[in-house]
Amino acid sequence: MIEKVLRPVVEPILKKYNIPEWAKPYIYEYLSEELQSNPVAAIKRAASFIEIGRKKGIITKSYVMLPNGVKFDIDSIGHLLSMFLYGEERIYATEARWAEEAAAARLPEYAAHFHYLGEKDIRHARAIKNLMAGLGKRAEPPNEAIKDVFDFIDNVKDWDERIITSSIILNQPYSVMGMLLYRTFYPASSEFMRNFGKAMGSVDEHERWGMEESARILSSGSVAANGSFMDNAENLLALVHLSIDSKMKIARRAGIDREIKLLRDISILYPLHTLQEMGVRMDMDAEMKSIRKKVESYKSLHAKTNTKREKKG
């Protein structure tokens, strides 16, 4: 009923931005919560995170105001940028090691692929450092949730899983969040974001090769025959989910926690649907339930670990 009421207004917006069909139920769920108050305002607010037009944001010593009017205090911006910087530096180190190991294993295509990805990630890191320097912020140490994501990736041993993990399972969720960062901050700080925009640009031939190789691996059935593959994928996506949740306080202070939760869910679903399109059989609802269950397990584990540390301290 709610979707039927909203459809005439929402569908043209979703079509304009090429929103995939599988994402629509989540967007309607988000919008339905605002139906009784102001659905039109909710639609415009959600769209403002996708399209920024010619509006420009504002940067001061104490806050950053995005083109859509959302305001972040400058310390919150430092926290977010530190998270992205840590991720880029960690994945660079992992991919550089994988490139060396691939060369030693006489896998020249894999060696070239991971070397290229590592070089691209270090360019991302430099662009983020430039932005932080422009804002007068220093990198902060990562929290456990962020570290766990990249510790998990660093421990992936199988070559097939390394390709799929780097091309799909990790790349897509953080690309969604990374492009949000770029699209919203560029108008407010174009002099620092220009290089970041180039670094975060459209998929190039090397990344397309990673997607094509992932599709080839999946179509061969070798990974599907490995019972641990989807379990590992779910574990990694649960950790990504938790890493986004760990920064939700920042979104809550800015009054956009519901929008970030929507983007979080879509970013987690994105790689699952890509895997499904490449032939992996799965029940999407069951996958999301399993991932959320694992999120709660990780939260419980973190809580126990923190309690032990406090007792030792």
N, C-alpha and C positions, 0 to 999 in steps of 0.2 A: 504493500500500500504506500509506504513512505517513498520507496524507489519510484513508484509510478507517478507520484506527485512531483518529485524532484527531476525526473527524467527530461522533460522539455527544456528546463533551464540548464541542467548539468551536461547533458550529452554533447551539445555544441562545444562546450569548453573542453571536455575530455577528447573530443575528436580533433580539436585545434592543436592540442599538445601530444597527439598520438599515444594516449594512454592505453596500454594493452587491456584486453577484455578481462583477464584474470585479476587485474587490480581494481576493477570497478566496484565489486562488492565491498571492499575495504573503504573505498572513498565514500560510497553511499552510507556505510555504517558511521563513518566520521561525520558526515553531513547531517544524518538523521538526528544526532544528539542536539543539533542546533535548530531543528525544525520548529520547535515551539517558540523560540525566541526570534531569531532573524536568519533564516536560511540563506537569503540572498547575500547577506554580509559574510556568512560562513563560506559560501562559494567563492566570493571575491578574495577572502583571506587565504583560502587554500590555493587559489590560482596565483596569488601574489608571491608564493614560494617557488612557482614555476616560471612565471613571466615577470620580468622587472622593467621591461620597456626602457624608456629614456629617463626614468626617475633616478635621482642620485641620492646616495646615503650621506651621512655626516659622521665625521670622526673628530672627537675632542680628546682631551687628556683623561677624561673620566668615563666616557661612554662611546659606543658606536651605534648609530641609528641606521638600520637597513632601509632600502628604498620603500619597503612596505610599511614603515613606521615602527617596526619592532626595535626595541632598544635593549642593548646588552651593556653591562658595565665592563670596563676595560679589563678587569681581572678575569672575568668569565671568558673573554676572547682569548686571553693568554692561556687559560686552561685548555680550551678547544684546540688552539693551534699547537700547543705542546703535545697533545694526543696525536694529531696528524703527523707532526714532525717525528715523534718516536716511532710511529708505525712505518713511515717511509724509510727511516734509517735502519730499522730492524729487518724489513723485508729486503732492503738492498744488501745487507750483510748475508742474509740467507741465500738470495739468488746468486750473489757472487760466489759463494761456496758451492752451490749446485752447479754453476757453470764450470768451475774447476773440476768437480767430481765427474761431470759429464764428459769433459775432455779426457780425463784419465780413463774413463770407461769406454772410450772411443765411440761417443755419441755426439758427433760434431753439430748436428742440427739442434740438439738440446743445449749443447754448450753455447752456441751462438744465440739461441733464444733467451736463455737465462742471463747471459751477459748483457744483452740489449735491455731486458726488463730492469736489471739492476742499475744500468746507466740512466734509464729514464726515471727510476725512483729516486736516485740521488739528485737529479735535476729538480724533482718535486721538493725534496728536502731543502735544497738551496733557496728555492722560491719562497718556501714557508719561512725560512730563516730571515730572508730579506723583508718579508712582511712584518715579522715580529720585531726586527730591528727598527723598522719604520714606526711601529707602534710603541717602541720603547719597552718591549717585554723580553724577558729572558726565558729560556726553555725550563720547564718544571719537570721533576721526576715523574715517571708514569705510575699510575695506580696498578693494583694487582690484576684488575679485570683486563686492562690493556695488555699488560705483560703476558698474561695467560694465552691470549690470542696468538701472539707471535712465538711464544714458546712451543705451542702446539704445532704451528706450521714448521718451525725449525726441526721438529722431530719426525716429519714425514719422510719416509725412506724410499718408498716405491716410486719409480720414475713415472709411471702412468698417473699416479695420484698427485705427484708434484706438478705435472702439466695441468691437470684438471683443477687442482687447488688454486694455482696461481692465475689461471685463465678465467675460471668461473666462480668457484666457491668463495674465494676471498675477494677477488677483483670487483665483482659486481656490487656487493653490499657497500663497500667503502667508496666505490665510484659514485654511487647514488648520493652518499653523504658529502663526498668531496666536491661534486659538481654543484651541490646546494651551496657549499661554502664559497665556491668561486663565483657563481651567478649572483649571489647576494652581496658579496663584499667588493666585487670589481668596481661598481659605480662609486663606492665610497672611498676606494683607495686604488684607482687604476694604475698609478705609477708603480705600486708594489705588486699588484695582482696580474699585470700584463704577462710576465714570465710564467706565473703560476697557471694562467689560462692556457698558455701554449703547452705547458707541461701536462696539463689535465685534458688536452685537446681530444679530438675524435680518435677512434680506434685506427691504428695504422696497420701496415701490412704484417709487421712482426706479431702484433697482438692478434690479428686475424689468423695468422698461422697457428697460434696457440689454441684458438677456438676450433679451427679445422682439425688440428691434431687431437684435441679432446673429443671431437665428434667421431673421428676415426677409431680412437681407442674404445669409446663407448659402444660403437657399432660392432666392434670385434667380439664383444661379450666377455673379454678377459677380466675387466674390472667388475662387471656385474656378477661374475662367478666368484669373486672375492667377497665373502659375506660381510667383511669389515668395512667395505667402502662407504656404504650409506650411513653406517653407524659413525664413522669418522667425519663424514660430511655434516651430519646432525650435530656432533659434538663441536665442530668448528663454528657452525652457524649459531649454536647456543652461546658460545663464547663471544662471538661478534655481537649478538643480541645483548649480552650482559655488559659488554664494553660501552655500548650506546646508552644502556640504562644507567651506567655509572656516572654519566654526565647529565642525567635528566634533571638534576637540581638546577642546573644552569638554564635549561629550557623552561622549567617551572617558574623561576624568578622573572623570566622574560615574558611569561604568559603564553608560551607556545608549546607546552608539553604534549598536548593532544596532536598538534601538527607533527612533532618529531616522532611520536609513537606511530603515527600513520606512515611516515617515511621509513621508520625502522622496520615495520612489518612488511612494507612493499620491498624494501631492500633485501630482507631475508627470503622473501618469496621469489625474488628475481632469479637467483641461481637455481632454485628448485625447479622452476618452470623451464629454464634453459636445459637442465639435465633431462627433464621429461620430454622436451622437444627433440632431444638427441637420442631418445629411445629408452631411457631409464623408466621402468614402470614404478609408479608410486601413487598412493592416495594422498592428495595434497593436504586435506584436513588432518589425516592421521600423522603426516610429517610435521605439520605445525604443532600439533598436540605433543608429539614426542620431543620436539625442540624446546617447547616451553617447559615441559617436565624436566628436561635436562638443565634448563636455565635455573629452575628452582633448586635442583640438586647442587649445582655449582654455587648458588647463593648460600645454601646451607653449609657447604664445605668451607667457603670463605669466612662465614660467621664463626665456625668452630676454630679455624686457623687463627683468626683475629683474637678470639677469646684466649687461646693458648699463649699467644704472644703477650697479651696484656698480663696474664698471670706470671709469666717469666719476667716481664718488666717490673 
